[in-house]
Structure formats: C-alpha cells, structure tokens
Amino acid sequence: MSSGFAVASFLLIDDHEVVRVGLRLVLEEAFPGAEIWDVGLLATGLERLQDMAKPDLVLLDPGLPDAGGVSGLQAIKSTHPDQPVVVVSGVADPTFIDRCLSLGALGFAPKWIGSEQIIACVETALAGRVYRPEPGEASFRETLTPREEEIVIFCAAGLQNKEIGLRLGISDNTVRAHLAKIFKRFDITSRADTKMLVERLGLRMDQPSAAGQASRQASP
C-alpha cells in the first residue's frame, strides 16, 4: 500500500534490529523512494541528526540502553526542537502516552499495532497533526497478572530471582519463567528496564510487601 505523500526521509532509533527491519519494510512500501536511516542508540541518533539534513520524521523507541522513558525524546527536543518525532513503544500506558505528547511528540504508536495503523500514525505526523492510539490499542496493563505484578515490582527494586522466590514462596525457576514472559510481552531486554516498566504502568513499589506475605501460602 503506497502513501500519497511525496518522497520522505526517516530516522529510526531502536535498539532491536528486528523492529528496525520491520519498520523499514513498512515505510519502504508506503513511501516509495524514501530515505531511511536506522541506529540502535540515542547517542548515535543525535550524532546522525547533527550530520544530516533534518529528516521528515524520527521514529523513536523510548526503551533504549542509553535513554529510558522520556529522556530520549527530551534530548532530541532540547537539541532539535523543530524535529518531528513519533514514539514507537512496546508499552502504551495512557499516562506515558500523555507525557510523550506533552513533551512534543507528534504521535505515539504501540509496537503491536498493524502496519496500516503505523502508516496512519506516520502520515498524520507528516501532515503536522498529532496521532494518539485508540484506547483499545493502548490498553496493555491488563496483560500483567497479580503474580506478574509482584515479580516485576520486586525485580525493579533490585531483588534477584532467588530472593523474589523466597519472598513469594515459589522457586527461582518459576520467577525466571515469569520474567521471560514479561520481557517478551513488553519488549524489554534487561532487569533494569523493569523499573521503567513499573513507572509507566503506575505500579507502586511498596505493593508486594503485603501481597508477598500472602503469596507465601499460595501456589504459583
């Protein structure tokens, strides 16, 4: 499906190569002849923005190894205030969406939406309008079970799998299995990312204290 827009240029900033490849394919089909650059770190993206003519749009992952949360967006806007940016994220909590849009992002695209919605987001941003995903597209917190919430909060607090297991009365292998599912579901790659995930989902770091004691008596 080809877009009606003239030849456009894009800079993709995402540390997952498979995501960059997927976005590139979608953009190449929708915008024939588009110039597309992709990098895996914010620092590299900022260097590229200094060295090139301003791209029509930056597609930014907010979970980069060198810039978590809104810090990447803030860095781009502080050095290139007129640069249009769309945030493409594996976590689309409404509060986080609002935060990104308030900081100047022209759109927010959850990573799990289809190519047609991605194109709609990009076209809206290229037209200078703000794209916000529909509530159904952005609702993702319900995919965390109560047990997963406990585990991810403990992980964000710095506890290791064995410590989490002892607190919840489950094995460290069970903890590891839960975390593997959470990492895949929310497209995060390290234990450090769980702190940002907890913040985005609006979870309280003290929640497991009471729930964890009850969990010791329950099976996983």
C-alpha positions as a Markdown table, in Angstrom:
| # | Residue | x | y | z |
|---|---|---|---|---|
| 1 | Met | 0.0 | 0.0 | 0.0 |
| 2 | Ser | 1.6 | 3.2 | -1.2 |
| 3 | Ser | 1.1 | 6.6 | 0.6 |
| 4 | Gly | 0.1 | 9.7 | -1.3 |
| 5 | Phe | 2.9 | 11.6 | 0.3 |
| 6 | Ala | 5.9 | 12.8 | -1.7 |
| 7 | Val | 9.3 | 11.1 | -1.0 |
| 8 | Ala | 10.0 | 11.4 | 2.7 |
| 9 | Ser | 13.0 | 10.8 | 4.9 |
| 10 | Phe | 13.1 | 8.9 | 8.2 |
| 11 | Leu | 15.5 | 8.2 | 11.1 |
| 12 | Leu | 14.7 | 5.1 | 13.1 |
| 13 | Ile | 16.2 | 4.9 | 16.6 |
| 14 | Asp | 15.6 | 1.5 | 18.2 |
| 15 | Asp | 18.0 | -1.0 | 19.8 |
| 16 | His | 16.1 | -4.0 | 18.4 |
| 17 | Glu | 17.3 | -4.8 | 14.9 |
| 18 | Val | 14.2 | -6.8 | 14.1 |
| 19 | Val | 12.0 | -3.8 | 14.9 |
| 20 | Arg | 14.1 | -1.5 | 12.7 |
| 21 | Val | 13.9 | -4.0 | 9.8 |
| 22 | Gly | 10.2 | -4.3 | 10.2 |
| 23 | Leu | 9.6 | -0.6 | 10.3 |
| 24 | Arg | 11.9 | -0.1 | 7.4 |
| 25 | Leu | 9.9 | -2.6 | 5.3 |
| 26 | Val | 6.6 | -0.9 | 6.2 |
| 27 | Leu | 8.0 | 2.6 | 5.4 |
| 28 | Glu | 9.6 | 1.5 | 2.1 |
| 29 | Glu | 6.3 | 0.0 | 0.9 |
| 30 | Ala | 4.2 | 3.0 | 2.0 |
| 31 | Phe | 6.7 | 5.7 | 0.9 |
| 32 | Pro | 8.5 | 4.5 | -2.3 |
| 33 | Gly | 11.9 | 6.1 | -2.7 |
| 34 | Ala | 12.0 | 7.2 | 1.0 |
| 35 | Glu | 15.4 | 7.8 | 2.5 |
| 36 | Ile | 15.6 | 5.7 | 5.7 |
| 37 | Trp | 18.5 | 5.6 | 8.3 |
| 38 | Asp | 18.4 | 3.4 | 11.3 |
| 39 | Val | 20.5 | 3.3 | 14.5 |
| 40 | Gly | 20.4 | 1.4 | 17.8 |
| 41 | Leu | 21.4 | 4.1 | 20.3 |
| 42 | Leu | 20.2 | 7.6 | 21.1 |
| 43 | Ala | 23.8 | 8.9 | 21.1 |
| 44 | Thr | 24.2 | 7.6 | 17.5 |
| 45 | Gly | 20.8 | 9.1 | 16.5 |
| 46 | Leu | 21.8 | 12.5 | 17.9 |
| 47 | Glu | 25.1 | 12.4 | 16.0 |
| 48 | Arg | 23.2 | 11.5 | 12.8 |
| 49 | Leu | 20.8 | 14.4 | 13.3 |
| 50 | Gln | 23.8 | 16.7 | 13.6 |
| 51 | Asp | 25.4 | 15.4 | 10.4 |
| 52 | Met | 22.4 | 15.2 | 8.1 |
| 53 | Ala | 19.6 | 17.4 | 6.8 |
| 54 | Lys | 16.6 | 17.2 | 9.1 |
| 55 | Pro | 14.6 | 14.0 | 8.4 |
| 56 | Asp | 10.9 | 14.5 | 7.9 |
| 57 | Leu | 10.3 | 12.2 | 10.9 |
| 58 | Val | 12.2 | 10.4 | 13.7 |
| 59 | Leu | 10.7 | 7.2 | 14.9 |
| 60 | Leu | 12.0 | 6.7 | 18.5 |
| 61 | Asp | 12.0 | 3.8 | 20.9 |
| 62 | Pro | 11.7 | 5.1 | 24.5 |
| 63 | Gly | 13.4 | 2.0 | 25.9 |
| 64 | Leu | 17.0 | 2.5 | 24.6 |
| 65 | Pro | 20.0 | 1.3 | 26.5 |
| 66 | Asp | 21.3 | 4.8 | 26.8 |
| 67 | Ala | 18.0 | 6.6 | 27.3 |
| 68 | Gly | 15.0 | 5.3 | 29.1 |
| 69 | Gly | 11.5 | 6.7 | 29.4 |
| 70 | Val | 11.0 | 10.2 | 28.0 |
| 71 | Ser | 14.7 | 11.1 | 28.3 |
| 72 | Gly | 15.4 | 10.3 | 24.7 |
| 73 | Leu | 12.6 | 12.4 | 23.4 |
| 74 | Gln | 13.7 | 15.2 | 25.7 |
| 75 | Ala | 17.2 | 15.0 | 24.4 |
| 76 | Ile | 16.1 | 15.3 | 20.8 |
| 77 | Lys | 13.7 | 18.1 | 21.5 |
| 78 | Ser | 16.3 | 20.1 | 23.5 |
| 79 | Thr | 18.9 | 19.9 | 20.7 |
| 80 | His | 16.5 | 19.9 | 17.7 |
| 81 | Pro | 13.2 | 21.5 | 18.9 |
| 82 | Asp | 11.6 | 21.6 | 15.5 |
| 83 | Gln | 12.3 | 17.9 | 14.7 |
| 84 | Pro | 9.1 | 15.9 | 14.3 |
| 85 | Val | 9.2 | 12.7 | 16.4 |
| 86 | Val | 6.9 | 9.7 | 16.7 |
| 87 | Val | 7.4 | 7.5 | 19.8 |
| 88 | Val | 7.1 | 3.7 | 18.9 |
| 89 | Ser | 6.9 | 1.8 | 22.2 |
| 90 | Gly | 6.2 | -1.7 | 23.5 |
| 91 | Val | 4.4 | -0.2 | 26.4 |
| 92 | Ala | 1.5 | 2.1 | 25.8 |
| 93 | Asp | 0.2 | 3.2 | 29.2 |
| 94 | Pro | -2.1 | 6.2 | 28.8 |
| 95 | Thr | -0.2 | 8.2 | 31.3 |
| 96 | Phe | 3.0 | 7.6 | 29.4 |
| 97 | Ile | 1.4 | 8.5 | 26.1 |
| 98 | Asp | 0.2 | 11.8 | 27.5 |
| 99 | Arg | 3.7 | 12.5 | 28.8 |
| 100 | Cys | 5.3 | 11.9 | 25.4 |
| 101 | Leu | 2.7 | 14.0 | 23.6 |
| 102 | Ser | 3.1 | 16.8 | 26.2 |
| 103 | Leu | 6.8 | 16.9 | 25.5 |
| 104 | Gly | 6.3 | 17.5 | 21.8 |
| 105 | Ala | 6.0 | 14.0 | 20.2 |
| 106 | Leu | 3.7 | 14.2 | 17.2 |
| 107 | Gly | 2.5 | 10.7 | 17.6 |
| 108 | Phe | 2.6 | 7.5 | 19.7 |
| 109 | Ala | 2.5 | 4.1 | 18.1 |
| 110 | Pro | 2.3 | 0.9 | 20.1 |
| 111 | Lys | 4.7 | -1.7 | 18.6 |
| 112 | Trp | 2.0 | -4.4 | 18.4 |
| 113 | Ile | -0.4 | -2.4 | 16.1 |
| 114 | Gly | -0.6 | -3.4 | 12.5 |
| 115 | Ser | 1.2 | -1.8 | 9.5 |
| 116 | Glu | -1.9 | 0.2 | 8.5 |
| 117 | Gln | -2.0 | 1.9 | 11.8 |
| 118 | Ile | 1.7 | 2.6 | 11.8 |
| 119 | Ile | 1.3 | 4.2 | 8.4 |
| 120 | Ala | -1.7 | 6.2 | 9.6 |
| 121 | Cys | 0.4 | 7.4 | 12.5 |
| 122 | Val | 3.3 | 8.4 | 10.3 |
| 123 | Glu | 1.1 | 10.1 | 7.7 |
| 124 | Thr | -0.7 | 12.1 | 10.5 |
| 125 | Ala | 2.7 | 13.2 | 11.9 |
| 126 | Leu | 4.0 | 14.2 | 8.4 |
| 127 | Ala | 0.9 | 16.3 | 8.0 |
| 128 | Gly | 1.8 | 18.1 | 11.2 |
| 129 | Arg | -1.0 | 16.7 | 13.3 |
| 130 | Val | -0.9 | 14.6 | 16.5 |
| 131 | Tyr | -1.7 | 10.9 | 16.4 |
| 132 | Arg | -2.9 | 9.2 | 19.5 |
| 133 | Pro | -3.7 | 5.5 | 19.5 |
| 134 | Glu | -7.3 | 4.4 | 20.2 |
| 135 | Pro | -7.9 | 3.3 | 23.8 |
| 136 | Gly | -8.2 | -0.3 | 22.7 |
| 137 | Glu | -4.8 | -0.2 | 21.0 |
| 138 | Ala | -3.1 | 1.4 | 24.0 |
| 139 | Ser | -4.6 | -0.7 | 26.8 |
| 140 | Phe | -1.9 | -3.2 | 27.9 |
| 141 | Arg | -1.7 | -3.3 | 31.7 |
| 142 | Glu | -4.3 | -6.0 | 32.0 |
| 143 | Thr | -1.8 | -8.4 | 30.5 |
| 144 | Leu | 0.1 | -8.4 | 33.8 |
| 145 | Thr | -1.4 | -10.9 | 36.3 |
| 146 | Pro | -1.2 | -10.1 | 40.0 |
| 147 | Arg | 1.7 | -12.6 | 40.4 |
| 148 | Glu | 3.5 | -11.0 | 37.5 |
| 149 | Glu | 3.0 | -7.5 | 39.0 |
| 150 | Glu | 4.5 | -8.8 | 42.3 |
| 151 | Ile | 7.5 | -10.3 | 40.4 |
| 152 | Val | 8.2 | -7.3 | 38.2 |
| 153 | Ile | 8.0 | -4.8 | 41.2 |
| 154 | Phe | 10.5 | -6.9 | 43.2 |
| 155 | Cys | 12.7 | -7.1 | 40.1 |
| 156 | Ala | 12.5 | -3.4 | 39.7 |
| 157 | Ala | 13.5 | -3.0 | 43.3 |
| 158 | Gly | 16.7 | -4.9 | 42.6 |
| 159 | Leu | 15.9 | -8.3 | 44.1 |
| 160 | Gln | 17.4 | -11.4 | 42.3 |
| 161 | Asn | 15.3 | -14.3 | 41.3 |
| 162 | Lys | 16.2 | -16.4 | 44.4 |
| 163 | Glu | 15.3 | -13.5 | 46.7 |
| 164 | Ile | 12.0 | -13.0 | 44.9 |
| 165 | Gly | 11.2 | -16.7 | 45.0 |
| 166 | Leu | 11.8 | -16.7 | 48.8 |
| 167 | Arg | 9.5 | -13.8 | 49.4 |
| 168 | Leu | 6.7 | -15.2 | 47.2 |
| 169 | Gly | 7.1 | -18.9 | 48.2 |
| 170 | Ile | 8.0 | -20.0 | 44.7 |
| 171 | Ser | 11.1 | -21.4 | 43.0 |
| 172 | Asp | 13.6 | -19.1 | 41.3 |
| 173 | Asn | 13.0 | -21.1 | 38.1 |
| 174 | Thr | 9.3 | -20.1 | 38.3 |
| 175 | Val | 10.4 | -16.5 | 38.8 |
| 176 | Arg | 12.7 | -16.8 | 35.8 |
| 177 | Ala | 9.9 | -18.2 | 33.6 |
| 178 | His | 7.6 | -15.3 | 34.6 |
| 179 | Leu | 10.2 | -12.7 | 33.9 |
| 180 | Ala | 11.0 | -14.2 | 30.5 |
| 181 | Lys | 7.3 | -13.9 | 29.5 |
| 182 | Ile | 7.2 | -10.3 | 30.8 |
| 183 | Phe | 10.3 | -9.4 | 28.9 |
| 184 | Lys | 8.9 | -10.8 | 25.7 |
| 185 | Arg | 5.5 | -9.3 | 26.1 |
| 186 | Phe | 6.7 | -5.8 | 26.9 |
| 187 | Asp | 9.7 | -5.9 | 24.6 |
| 188 | Ile | 12.3 | -5.2 | 27.3 |
| 189 | Thr | 15.7 | -6.7 | 27.4 |
| 190 | Ser | 17.2 | -6.2 | 30.9 |
| 191 | Arg | 16.2 | -6.3 | 34.5 |
| 192 | Ala | 17.0 | -2.6 | 34.7 |
| 193 | Asp | 14.1 | -2.0 | 32.2 |
| 194 | Thr | 11.6 | -3.3 | 34.7 |
| 195 | Lys | 11.9 | -0.1 | 36.8 |
| 196 | Met | 10.9 | 1.9 | 33.8 |
| 197 | Leu | 8.0 | -0.5 | 33.2 |
| 198 | Val | 6.8 | -0.2 | 36.8 |
| 199 | Glu | 6.8 | 3.6 | 36.4 |
| 200 | Arg | 4.9 | 3.5 | 33.1 |
| 201 | Leu | 2.2 | 1.2 | 34.5 |
| 202 | Gly | 1.8 | 3.3 | 37.6 |
| 203 | Leu | 2.6 | 0.4 | 40.0 |
| 204 | Arg | 3.6 | 1.2 | 43.5 |
| 205 | Met | 7.0 | -0.1 | 44.6 |
| 206 | Asp | 5.6 | -1.0 | 48.0 |
| 207 | Gln | 2.7 | -3.1 | 46.7 |
| 208 | Pro | 4.4 | -6.5 | 47.1 |
| 209 | Ser | 5.0 | -6.1 | 50.8 |
| 210 | Ala | 1.5 | -7.2 | 51.8 |
| 211 | Ala | 0.7 | -9.3 | 48.8 |
| 212 | Gly | 4.0 | -11.1 | 49.0 |
| 213 | Gln | 3.3 | -12.4 | 52.5 |
| 214 | Ala | 0.0 | -13.8 | 51.5 |
| 215 | Ser | 1.6 | -15.3 | 48.4 |
| 216 | Arg | 3.9 | -17.5 | 50.5 |
| 217 | Gln | 0.9 | -19.6 | 51.4 |
| 218 | Ala | -0.3 | -19.9 | 47.8 |
| 219 | Ser | 1.0 | -21.9 | 44.9 |
| 220 | Pro | 2.4 | -20.0 | 41.9 |
